[in-house]
Amino acid sequence: MAATLSLIKTMLETTGFPVAYRAFPKEGAPDMPFLCYQESEPNNFYADGVVFHSSTHPEILLYTKEKDPDAEDKVEKALSSFAWRKSETYLTNEQCYEILYEIEV
C-alpha cells in the first residue's frame, strides 16, 4: 500500500495544491485550497478461510474557503485514472468546504 499512497500523493501534487497525508501540522496548515489523503478501511474478499483479494479505499479531501469548481476540476483530472465517488460537506467550525473523493485501489 505504501507504493500506492506514494502514487496518489504524486498524482495529487499535479494539481499545484499543497498535499499532506492525513493532516498538516497544526501550526503549518497552508492557505486553502489544499489536499489531504488517507487510507480507509480495507475491503477483503475471503475464500476458503483466507484473504483471496484485498483492496483499499483511500480518501482524498479537498479543503476550500468557498465553493471552488475549478479546484474540484483539478483534483478530478488528477484522479482521472481511478473510478471515484464524491461528496461535499460544509465544516461550520472551520468555515470551509470539505470535498471528499473516495477511490478503490
URLIN-V506332 format. One record per backbone hydrogen bond with DSSP energy under -1.0 kcal/mol. NH is the residue of the N-H (numbers start at 1). CO is the residue of the C=O. If there is no record, write none. Layout:
# URLIN-V506332
NH:CO  NH:CO
This chain:
# URLIN-V506332
5:1  6:2  7:3  8:4  9:5  10:6  11:7  12:8  13:9  15:12  16:13  20:35  22:37  23:21  28:25  34:63  35:18  36:61  37:20  38:59  43:55  45:53  47:50  50:47  52:45  53:45  55:43  59:38  60:101  61:36  62:99  63:34  64:97  72:68  73:69  74:70  75:71  76:72  77:73  78:74  79:75  80:77  82:79  85:102  87:100  89:98  91:96  95:91  96:91  97:64  98:89  99:62  100:87  101:60  102:85  103:58  105:56
